[in-house]
Amino acid sequence: MQPPATLDYPRIKVLFVGDATVGKSCLIKRFCEGRFVNKYIPTIGIDYGVKKIDINPKKYTDLTHQNNNNNNNNLPLQVRVNFWDVAGSAECFEIRNEFYAATQGIILVYDVTSRDSFDHLQQWWEELLDYIPLLNNNNNNRRPSGPSATASTAAGKMVDNNNKAAPPVIVLLGNKCDSSNNNAKRAVSEEEGKKWAAAHGGIPYYDVSASEEKNVAESLEYVFYNVLARFFM
């Protein structure tokens, strides 16, 4: 049986993680809808969005995935991204840990005006190590590989059926780098963010602003392109 036309594209699963109020939902809305919502509306448990992305093969020339030795022209020209925005509060831990399986991209976010959100990155990193198989080299993950909590949906099945064993692509975003947040308001410098990212697997780091659209598309597209190269080639 052929899938519905709306599912006739590769699907990738991307999770946004980080403390509450760092702007995860705002980043998704900025990218998917081209708008910024200034009013804070807390995510309760899990929020979900999907967007079809048109791929420009020329951008693949800058891929950093070292194991990609194939021709970039073999990559899909369109992909549907399943965005999962997981609540950052401790009370929602038992909900979000069910969504880590089959994740192919991780957007780890903190607020550059909040030292606490930066200090809590280590806790998020340890949670990722605990619940995402293949992210590190040990076999002590609490949750084994297998179907995710979304596997019963049509889109979830398309993600889960990609059995290629590979760790997710991860980036670190320092959000709220708005022009109004000058150095006096900024609690965490760009250099600190880059240093943390380098110390945790050498993951890429971006200063971003959901309100001003700074580096939002660039950072997310980095993840999409590298996920395609890692899981679909």
N, C-alpha and C positions, 0 to 999 in steps of 0.2 A: 504494500500500500504506500502510495506517495504521500509525503507530509504535506500539510496545507501550504499554500504559497507563502504565507507569512513566516513559515519556518524553513523555507528553502534556502537558507544561508547557514554557514557555520555559526555556532553560538559560542561565546566565551563568557565565563563567569568571573566578575570582578567585585571584590569586597572593599568597602571603605571602613577603616577602623581607626579609633582614637577616642579621646575623652569627649564627653558631652560638651557642646557649645564651641568646638573648634572649627565648625563650619563644613562638616562633611556633606550635609544635605544641600547647603548652598553651592558647593562645588558641583554637585550632580545637576542641580537645577541650572546653573550657569552653563554647563556644557550641553545638557540635553535640551534646554528650553531657551537659552540665550537671555536669561533674566536673573536678577538678584532679588532675593527676598530679605529685607532688612529685619523683619520681625522674627524673633527666635521662637520656633515651634519644635519642642523636643520630639525626637523619634522614640516611639513606644515599641520596643522589641526590634522589629525589622521593617525597613521600608524598601520598596522595590521599584525599579524603573528599567526600561529597555529602549535602546536606540540603535537604528541601523546606521552603520558607518561605511562610507565609501572610501575605498583604499586607493592611495596614489602609490604605485609601485616604486616610483623614483625615491620616495622617502625611505625605502628599505635599505638604501645604500649606506645609511648611518646606523644600522642595527649593531648593537654591541654583543648580542648573544654569540658567544665564541663557538658554539657547536653548530652554527648555521653555515653549512658549506654548499647549500643549494642555490639555484638561480632564484632571485627574488620574484621573477615573473611568474613563478609557479604558485605564489601566494594568492589566496582568494581576493577578488576585487571588492567584495562586500562582506560584511560580518555584522551580526547582531550582538550587541554587548548587553548582557544582563548585569545591571548595577544593583548591588545589595548594600544598603546603608544600615549597618548594625549599630544598635544603641550603645552608647559609651558608658552608661551607668553600671555600677556593680550589681544592681538589682536585676539587670537583664542578662547576666552572664550565662545562666542556664538556657536562655533562649538562643543567644548568638553562637554558643559553641556547637550547636547543631548545624550551623551553616558553613563551617570551615571546609568540610570535605568537598572534593572536586573543584576547589577554587584554583583558578589559573592566574589571577592577578590580584595583588594586594596594594591598596593605596593607604599608606599609614600617614595620618594627619595630626599635626599639633598647631597650636595658636602661638605665633611669634610674640604676642603681647602677654602671654601667660607662661611664666616659668614652671608652674605646676604641670601644665599639659605636656611640656617638654620633659620634665623629670619623670612623668608617668610613662614615657615611651618604652622604658625598659620592661615595665610590667606588661605592656602590650606585646612586646617582642617575645617575652617568655610565654605568653598565652599562645602566640602563633606557633612557637616551637613545640608546644605541648599538643596542639590540636591539628596541625597540618602535617601529614606524612610527607617525607622527602625534603622538608625544608632544612633539616640538618641531617647529619650522617649517623645519628644514633637510632636505636629501635625502641625508644622509650616513649613514643608518642602515645598520649592517652586515648586518642581516637584513631582506629586503624583506617586504612584507605577503604573506600567503598562508596555506595550511594549516599548522596547528601540528602538533607532534609527537603530539598526541592526536586528530588528525583521522580516524584509522582506527576509532575507537570510535564507538558510536551516539551517546553524549552529546557527544563531540567534534564530530561532524558537525553536530549541532544548533547548537552554538556557532559553528563555522566557516561555516555557511551563512548566518549573519546578516552580510550584506556591508555594513552601514551603516558608512561611514568616519567614525570618531570616535576621539579619544584615550581611553585608559582613565581611570576615576575613581580618584584616589589620595588616601589619607590617611596621616598619620604617627602612629604610636602609640608612646608612651613607656611600656613595660611595667615591671612589678614595682613599681608605686606602692602597695605594701602598707603597711598601718598600722604594721607592724613595721619597715619601712624609713623611719625618721624622717629628718629633715634631715641628721643626722650621717652616715647611710649613703648618702644620695642624692648622686650625683656630677654629675648634670645637672639643672638646675632646670627647672620647667615653662616659665618665661619663655624659656629658651634653646631649648627644643623649639619653642615657638610662633614664635620669631624665625627659626629654621631653616626651618620650614614656610612662613612668610610670604615668605622670600627665594627659595623654590623653587616659584614659581607660585602662591603663596597657598593651598596645600593645607591642609585642616583638620588640626588637631592635637588629640589626646586623651591625657591621662594615663589609663592603664588598669592593671588588676591582674587577671591570670588567676586567681590564687589566691583573691582576694576578690570576683571577678566585677564589679569596678568598671569601668563604661563599656564593657564588652565588647560587649554587645548594641547599645548606642547607636552605637558607632563602626562596627560592621560593618553594621548596618542602614542607616546613612547611605550606605555604599557601594552596597548592594543597590538601594536606592530610586533613587539617582542613576544607576546603571547602567541600570535599567529606563527611566528618563526619557530618558536619552541615546541608548540603542540601540533601544528598542522603541516610541517614540512619534514 
